[in-house]
């Protein structure tokens, strides 16, 4: 028995140790997984889902007014009644009520239906926005991780350059200014590395917040990032969920305003029926009736026709609804204009970013070729020897400088590629093609 207890304690300690160390575990997580987790964990998406359920309930409520409602109640007195109360005493009663016909109610049903469609479009819009935010953060995180690896190599090259120049300065080959420049370059490389480390920590926190995973547990998988579809702003936007939501919301408010206005002029028909079982218990109501007793079974039914004649409250409500409808329409028009402006801005910057990325990549290739040339000349010489007018033989100082420059150009090319990818993703969303990107992720 004691042996079993010891085993249980050991297992409990082992599980506790795993639980404590779990947040520190790191592993590769694909972009598709990050996007899916972000959409599930998003507060905005969950609120939009709640709005969809609310809109669905409002639509059901607006249609169910024509379904008869059954109410049950009791009217048994607690104390003996004195005199004629005006309310027939009963053991219990039941009533049925329903709306038969109302043109304004049809407007409210249409308004609720548009409201549900608007909520669904808003949910899709929020999901796409979360996918954009998660994708952008993930791609930047992947870029910064590779930049940081290059920065570590660059720091080692900068430290070796300082050591080489210091030896040459102490030997009197190079002036002190060369050493100071080498140290300055090393400090600049160190500053760049610290900036990358700070940005990495920020992105790790952002991804942890988006996905709900522990801080620092995500390692980007570069292979999981598909190529971003190339689109042009001249194509014209497709169905943009955000614009659809604004347009549908405006239609919903217009229908509500129409219903509120028609309520002031159009009659409506309602049906009602009631049954109650009378009682003479604890009351003397019977002596006020010709028969001397109250009937036990009582039932009545009828159709009520309500004709609006003068109702200032509903007229004011109609003006309020009309103002809300006008505002929603203006907001929908403004959202479309802002989206068109964003498309134009992104399309213009995309061409510039594309060229900048191409230039940065060419500089990276040139720096790589120069590094190869420097390395080759250090190994075999430049072939000119020491003849008069021949170029000076390269030294390890030039090699370290070329290595530092190559790593810097590599980072610049990575950063330019990220900015281009970010602009392309934003344009995809503005044009309503975010589903194309999500389809790429699901198929990756």
N, C-alpha and C positions, 0 to 999 in steps of 0.2 A: 504493500500500500504506500509506504514511504517512497519507494523507488518510483512509483507512478507519479506521485506528487512532484518529485524532483524533475521528472521528464516534462510534466506540464509547465513547471516554472521555467525550464529551459526553453520550451517552445514559445511561451509568452514573451520571454526576454528577446528571443530571436525575432519574433514578429514586431515587437516594439522597436528593435534596432532597424528593421527594414522600413517601418513607418517613419521613423525619424530621418533616415537617410534618403527616403524616396524623393523628397523635393530636390535633392542635389543630383539625382540621376539624370543623365543627358542622353539623348538619342535622336537619330534623324527622324524628322517628321515632314511628310510631304506637304506641298502647298495645298493640294486638294483637301487633305485632312485639316489643315489650319483653317481654310475657308469654311469647311463644314462645321467645325467646332465653334468658330467665331459666329456663324449664323445661329447656331443653337444657343450660344451663351449671350448673345446680344440683348441688352435691355431694350433697345429700340425695336428690335424684331418681336420680342415678347409682348411689348406694349401694343404693337401693330396687330399681333394675333388677338390680343384682348379686344381691340377695337373691331376686328372682324366678327368676333363672337357677339359683341354688343350690337353691331349693325344687323347681324342675322336675327338676333332677338327682337330688334325694333321692327324689322320687316314682318316677322311672325306676329308680333303684337298688332301691327296695323291691319293685317289680314284677318286676325282672329276675332275682330269685333263683330263679324257677321255670324260667328258661331255662338249659339245660345249659351249663356252662362247660368248655372244653377246655384242658387244661394239657399242655405238652410239656416233657420234661426228659431229660438224659443222665446215665448213671451209670458211665461208663467210668473205671476206676481210673487214677490217675496213676503210682503205684508198685506193684510186685507185692504182692499181698495174702498174708498168712500166716494160716493157720487159717480157721475158719468165722466169718464176720463177721455172719451173721444177715440180711444184706441181699442179695438176689439180684443178682449183677452183671449189668448190662445195657448194651447200646450206646445205647439210647434207650427212653423210655417215654412213654405218653400216658394221661391219665385224664380222665374225664367225671364231673361232679358237678352235681346239681340238687336243689332242694327240691320234693317232690311235694305235700305237704299240710301246712298249719300254720294253725290258726285264729288264733293270735297274729299271724302275718304278715299276715293280712287286716286286723287292727286297725292294724298299722303302715302298710299301704298307705292305709287311710282317713285315718290321721293325716297322712301325707305329702300326700294330696290336699287336706285342709283347710289344711295349711301353705302349699301353693301358692296356694290361694284367698286366704289371709290376706296373703301377700306381694303378690299383685296388688292387693288392696284397699289395702294400705299404700302401694304405688306411686302409686295414684290419689290417696290422701290427701296424700302429699308433693307431688304435682303441683298439687293444688288449693291447698295452703298456699303454695307458691311463687307461684302465680297471684295469690293474695290479697296477698302481700307486695309483689309487683311492681306490682299495680294500685294499692294504697294509696300506695306511694312515688311512682308516676308522677302520680297525681291530686294528691297534695300538692305535688309538684314544679311541676306546672302552676299550682296555686293560688299558690304562693310566687312564681313568676315574674311573675304578674299583680299580686300584692301589691307586689312589688319595683318594678315599673314605676310603680304608683300612689305608692309611697313616694318615688321620685325626683321625681315631680311635686310631692308634698307637701313635700319638702325645698326645692324651688325656691320654692314659695309661702311657706314658713316664713322663708327668707332674705329674700324681698321684704318680708314683714311686719316683720322686724327692722329693715330699712333704713327702712321708712316710719315706724315708731314712733320710731326714733332721730332722724329728721329732726324729728318732732313734739316729741320731748323737748327737742332742742336749741333749737327755736323757742319752748319754754315752753308748748306746747299740752297735752302729756301729762306726767304726773309720771314720775319715774324708775322707780317701781314698774311702770308699764306696759311700759317697756323691758326690765326684768328678767323680767317674765312672758313677753314675746315671745321673749327669749333662752332661757328655760327651755323654752318650747314647741318652739323650734327644736332644742334639744338632745334633747328627748324624741323628736322626729321622727327625728333623726339616730341615736339609740339603736335605735329600731325598725328603721330601715334596716339598721344593722349586724347586728342579730339576724336579719333576713331574709337578708342576704348569707351569714351563717354557716350558717344552715339550708339555703340553696341549695347551698352547697359540700358539706355533709354528704349531702344527697339526691343530688347528682351523683355522689359517691363510692359511695353505696349502689347506685344504678342501674348504675354501671360494674361494680361487684362482682357484681351480680345477672346482668347480661347478658353480661359479658366484653368489652363495647365500651370504647374508650379513655375516660379520664376527661374529662368536659366535652364529649363529642361528641354528647350527646343534647339535642335541643331538643324539648320537648313539643308535640304537636299537639292542641290543645283539641278540634278537631272529631272526633278519633278516639275520644273518650271517650263511649260510649253512656250512655243513661239507665239508672240502676241499678234493676232490678226491685224493686217494693215488695212486701215480704212481712211477715207478722205472725207473732209467736211462737205465737199461739193455733192456728195451722194444724197444729202438730205436725210433728216432724222426719220427713223422708223417709229414704232410705237414705244414711246418713253413712258415707263410706269408713273413717274412723278407728274408728268404733264397729264396723263390719263386720269390720275387721281384728282388733280385740281379741276379738270374739266367735268368729271363726273360729280364732284362735290358741288360745283356750281349748278349743274342740272338738278341735283337733289334739292338745293335751296330754292331754285326757281319753282319747282313743283310744290314745295311747301308754301311758298308765297302765294302761288295760284290757289291752293286749297284754302289758305286763310282768307284770301279775298272773296272766294266764292261762298264761304261760310256766311258772309253777311247778306247774301242775296238768294241763295238756293235753299229750299226746304229739304228735310230729311225724314225718313220713315223709320220707326222703331217698333218692335214687337215686345209685349210684356204679358206675363201671366203669373198669377199667384194663387196659392191654396193655403188656407190655414184652418187648423182644427180648434174650434172654439171651446171654451170651458167656463163654468160658473163658479169654479173653485176660488175662494177668497175674494169674490167680488159680487156686487149686487147689480151688475149691468142689465140683467134680464128684466127688471121691473120698468125699464125705460122703453121697452119694445112692446108692440101691440100683442104679440104672441105670448109675452110673459117670460119667454126663454130665448136664449141665443141659439141659433142653429149650430150644430156640431161641425158639419162640413161646409166650408165656404170656398168658393172658387170664382175667379174672374180673369178675363184676358182682354186684350185690345191692341190696336195699332195706333201708335202716336205719330202725329204729323206735326213737326216743329217748323214754323214759318218765321224766319228772322224779320223783325220789323225795325227795331232800333236797338243797337248794341254797340255802344261807343268803345267798350273794352276790346271786342273782336276787331273793330275797325283800326284801332291803334295797333293791335297785334299784327294785322295785315300790313300796315306800314312798316313795322319793325322787320317782318319777314322779307318784304320787298327790298329794304336796305341791306339785309344780310345777303340776299341773292345778288344784288348789284355788286357788293364788295367781293363776293366769291368769284363772280365773272371777271372783275378787274384783276383779281389775284391770279386767275388762270391765264389771262392774257399776258400779264407781267411775267409769269413763270415761263411762258413760251418765248417771250422776247429775251429773257435772261439766258435761256438755254441756247437760243440762236446766237447770242453774243458770245457765249462760252465756246460754242462750236467754231465760230470765226476766229476767236483768240487762240484756241488750241490748234486749229488748222494752220494758222500763220506761224505759231511757235514750233509746230511739229517739223516744218520744213527747215527751220533754223537749227533745231536740235538734231535733226538727221544729219545735216552738214557738219555740225560740231562733233557729233559722234564719229563721223567718217574721218574728220581731221585728227581727232584724238587717237583713233586707231592707227592712222598712218604715222603719226608721231611715235606711237608705241613700236610699230614695225621698224621705223628708222632707228630708234634708240636700241632696239634689239640687234639690228644689223651692225650698228656702230660698236656695240659691245662685243659682237663676234669678231669684228675687225681688230679691235684693241687686244682681245685675248690672243688672236692669231699672231699679231705682231710681237706681243710679249714673248710668245713661245718660239717664234722663228725669226724675229727681227723684221725690219721694214725693207730689207734687200738693198739699201743704199749704202750701208756701211758708214764709215767716218769721213767720206770724201767731202771736200769743201762744197758748201751749199746744200748738202744733203739734209733732209729733215731730221730733227733730233729723235733718238730712240725713245720709245714710250717707256714709262716707268709704272710700277704698281700704283702710284698715285692716280694716274690717268685711268687705270683699270677700275679702281674703286669709285672714281667719279662717274665713269660710264655705267657701272652697276647701279649706283644711286639714281642716276638719271633714268635708266631703263625701268627701275621699279616705280619711280614717280610717274613716268609716262604710262605705265601699266595701270596704276591707280586712277590717273586722269581718264583713261579710256573706259575703265569700269564705271566711273562716276557718270561720264557722258552717256554711256549705254543705259544706265539706270534712269537718268532724266528723260531719255527718249522713251523708255518703256513706260514710265509713269505718265507721260503725256499721251501715249497711245492708249493706255487703259482709260484715262479720263475721257478721251475722245470717244472710245467705244461706248462708255456709259452715256455720254451726252447724245450720241446718235441712236441709242436704243439697241445696241448690239452686245450688251453685256452678257446675254445668254450664249453668244458665240464663244466668249472666253470661258464661261462656266462649263460649256460642253467640252471645250479643250481640256479643262482640268479633269472632268469626269472620265474622259477617255485616255488620260495620260497614265 
